[in-house]
């Protein structure tokens, strides 16, 4: 009989129902309490985290839903990114979204539920459904400024590209099903190995499946050459949604990659499986992402576009650990994404606050910010320096472990390239710091920061400092997730 261990999905069910409650409560109170709606949303996310701690560990729905350490680790990242995105949204909700505030927060929660189901997917259909539940609310949220042409354009571009990438991914998954005869990822791994041994190679069908699945997930990750949507969508979407896209949605793509490639296609990662060796393909894409992302970011004058190209480069660094296909590699990727949560969400929170007060996303507008808002400037400097990998902030440890995994796996050339491009990244991160601290004063800058945004900033800075000086707890947790794959 099927094993319906329903207690394992209690956190997802609660968050889904809480999203419905938020929408109904906002409508029932005639949309007169935007701050209360925001705090209720943050409270629901915090309650979900508690439920996640109480109800985890096991398998449900005949291996369709896995509550293992990998799922638990990434669900913490998803909830953290949603919490920080909502906390950054209060001024936007008050100033720019007069109606449908409950729907705004509800869609954020719906997307988070999709990410959580995706992280626990044990077979291909549930993984695809989780991915779609993640992205469809984000299509709407990207275009939430209905009167802003740039926002509508961002939502439309994201919709078209997202639908196209989903079709490619689904076709690739159907090929994997056709070859293996199952949608269960563990059984798929076994059946593909047997098929390869018994037929002396599977041929072009599996290669096409690998390429199409990689392309579909590559779009979600904004991995070169599937990155073209990211700068425009990041610029046009509401800034907290841009932050959620850059961290939560990207972490969902990372865990989907792990479930399919590290678990289901583990045997085809090595160069001896040429031309089916997806490891070398991903290594080349990672190199392209690091080069294009960092060089393109040098030319940007808009902070959101700069952070968009930065995120393209960052996923290149993440893939250095991924292609290692080892316990250290997967653990370092998990640690990197956890630290990326604090740094990138914090940087976008500052960009949100700045835009709410000045209406500008121009880097030049940050001139003299340290004089009028020294604390905000210090926070932004910490976030950017962590993204650049400067010690003793946690971003340094994240890059160190990822590069160590790459060297251990024999990808020395890729690590050398990553180090060189990391030096390049320091220039455009330092340029923002230079504008804040050394450019002539801008007397028009007066930043008022809501309490919720201050909470987000403090969480971000505290995470980078604490886990930079003492990375062992999170690193050990991340290494536990890697043991799921039984290296």
Secondary structure, DSSP 8 states (H G I E B T S, - for coil): -----GGGGHHHHHHHHHHHHHHHHHHHTTT--HHHHHHHHHHHHHHHHHHHHHS-SEEETTTTEEESHHHHHHHHHHHHHHHHHHHT-HHHHHHT--S-HHHHHHHHHHHHHHHHHHHTB-BHHHHHHHHHHHHHHHHHHHT--TT-HHHHHHHHHHHHHHHHHHHHHHHHHHHHHHHHS-SBHHHHHHHHHHHHHHTT---HHHHHHHHHHHHHHHHHHT-TTS-TTHHHHHHHS-HHHHHHIIIIIHHHHHHHHIIIIIIITGGG-SGGGTTS-HHHHHHHHHHHHHHHHHHHHHT--BHHHHHHHHHHHHHHHHHHHHTT-SHHHHHHHHHHHHHHHHHHHHHHHHHHHHHHHHS--BGGGGTTHHHH-HHHHHHHHHHHHHHHT-TTSHHHHHHHHHHHHHHHTT-HHHHHHHHHHHHHHHHHHHHHHHHHHHS---TT------HHHHHHHHHHHHHHHHHHH--HHHHHHHHHHHGGG--
